[in-house]
Amino acid sequence: MSDPIRRPGRGLWAVWFVAAALIALVALPAVVERRVSGVQARITDVLEVAGSLSSRMTLLKAQQMARFETFVLTGDPSYRAPYVAGISQEDSLFAHLATLASDLDVDVREELARLRLESISWHVENQRVFAGDSIATIGAPLDTSRRRYQELQRATLALDHAIQAEVAEGRLEMQAARTLQSRLTYGLALLALGATILVARVGFRLEDLGEEAESGRSEALLARKETAAVLEATEDGVLGIDLEGRCTSLNPAGVRLLGFSEREILGRNVHDMLFHTAANGTPCGRNESPILGALARGQATDSTEGAMLSRRSGSFPARWSLRPLVNGSELRGAVLTFTDMTAIREHEAALRRAIAQREEVVSIVSHDLRNPLGVVLAASDLLLDLPLDEAERRRQTEIIQRSGKRMQSLIEDLLDVARIEAGAFVVRPSLEDLGPIVESARSLFADQAERRRVSLRIDASDGYPRARVDRDRLLQALANLLDNALRLTPEGGSVVIGVGQQGDEVSLSVSDTGPGIEDSVRDHLFERFADSKAVRGGGAGLGLAIVKGVVDGHGGRVVVHTQIGAGTTFEILLPRA
């Protein structure tokens, strides 16, 4: 009796199956064709246009670089106007690309944003050169501009590759859609013809479905374990939130970042835990919470610049992202991911500080070169324009020679610092008696010490050891230390050059009775472009960087002993011969 009851049900199911297959046979190809047309329109109207604009951007930047180089080489100010006009053309191209990029992949938008930032930085540097007073001082900016231009070329090439990747992806998508269309046509026809056979096998399939269900449960359990492993391995915090704004889960990275265990945070309101205080330190109520508002609307939201997250021990700068958690069409909650930005912010601050320090050094070096150059020009004008006697002509010539040596010394210091930064600073050690080197250093500054009424002496009570050193480089390092010490030591003070041995090392020290060095300055003493006003009393801020480079080149080290109000000792320790 049961078979006649089941057979009509099976036949009706087969009829509906065949009807659905025939409808799909008509509808699905049309859907796929619309999809292909949409992809083709996107390639033609967006991607190819974006590729053309990127090529025009490359050509325009090449023209801009040519104008800048011509200006630098000729000093002709007429190149500034077309250069500025070219910037306006670039802005128009960027605006058009930005409009197109809104419909493109995130890789294209990121490459466009990176190209935009590098282009702005490049133009700012070039505009600074256009506004300069003298072409003779911008050789280094020209090299910098060329390097930045090469970076721009690479960024433009990366943008082209990203656009072409989308073009290729779109074409593959069209090909896949057409292939799918053909397969669907034949497949649906076969399905319609085989409906009767499938109905006959329903009974057997029920048993198979039971086995598949069991297999599905096993696979779901395995997927859950894999998801848990991924959440445990990631460095970003991942926090689950229900529709009421309560915390439902927290991965191990989130536990480390927030200082709360998963058990402590479960069931607590996410706003009260993490967002109760604004970035400026003022309390933030639930009605102002960006998290709860986005959760109620079922929308995604991201943190703004300067966002902060609270944790057990206070707060920290963070970047976070909230994404709704949807099961089919049902909103189940949201997932909050967050990253600690403390280290990144510190690196950004260090970069800004380094840029500011470098600009200050350029200003100081320009000043230090301009002064002796002015003296040279004044003395040369006197020699050319006035009928001077032999003694006065000789005196003016000596002034020119001293100023030239001063400029030469500063330029050599700049070159040495550049070699140190490039890792090309070379020392050529040989076995030397340190006595003549120390005596030469003292004699170089004897007149300066006498003029400043500062006692300058050598303390070599244990004799002069021998060591493998580059005589000229070691003398350069001692001279930089002595120059600093004499400038900082007040009248009536003393500067001592110490020579000795410490185990397997020889010691050369310069001690002064100056004001000492504050703790906040000690950490930056040997930085190549440290604040020259705060570090050892002014100048171009290059001397101690060169000292460090010379000592490192010998495989030695520099130790600083200082006391506020009592003086400072710089000790150079080098391997013995």
KAMOSUL-V923451 format. One record per run of one state. SS is the DSSP state (hx for helix, st for strand, lp for the rest). FROM is the first residue (numbers start at 1). LEN is the number of residues. If there is no record, write none. Layout:
ss=SS from=FROM len=LEN
ss=SS from=FROM len=LEN
This chain:
ss=lp from=1 len=1
ss=hx from=2 len=73
ss=lp from=75 len=4
ss=hx from=79 len=23
ss=lp from=102 len=4
ss=hx from=106 len=25
ss=lp from=131 len=4
ss=hx from=135 len=3
ss=lp from=138 len=1
ss=hx from=139 len=55
ss=lp from=194 len=1
ss=hx from=195 len=6
ss=lp from=201 len=1
ss=hx from=202 len=32
ss=lp from=234 len=3
ss=st from=237 len=5
ss=lp from=242 len=4
ss=st from=246 len=5
ss=lp from=251 len=1
ss=hx from=252 len=7
ss=lp from=259 len=3
ss=hx from=262 len=4
ss=lp from=266 len=3
ss=st from=269 len=1
ss=hx from=270 len=5
ss=lp from=275 len=2
ss=st from=277 len=1
ss=lp from=278 len=5
ss=st from=283 len=1
ss=lp from=284 len=2
ss=hx from=286 len=3
ss=lp from=289 len=1
ss=hx from=290 len=8
ss=lp from=298 len=3
ss=st from=301 len=2
ss=lp from=303 len=5
ss=st from=308 len=4
ss=lp from=312 len=2
ss=st from=314 len=14
ss=lp from=328 len=2
ss=st from=330 len=11
ss=lp from=341 len=1
ss=hx from=342 len=44
ss=lp from=386 len=4
ss=hx from=390 len=33
ss=lp from=423 len=7
ss=st from=430 len=4
ss=hx from=434 len=11
ss=lp from=445 len=1
ss=hx from=446 len=6
ss=lp from=452 len=3
ss=st from=455 len=5
ss=lp from=460 len=6
ss=st from=466 len=4
ss=lp from=470 len=1
ss=hx from=471 len=18
ss=lp from=489 len=5
ss=st from=494 len=9
ss=lp from=503 len=2
ss=st from=505 len=8
ss=lp from=513 len=6
ss=hx from=519 len=4
ss=lp from=523 len=20
ss=hx from=543 len=11
ss=lp from=554 len=3
ss=st from=557 len=7
ss=lp from=564 len=3
ss=st from=567 len=9
ss=lp from=576 len=2
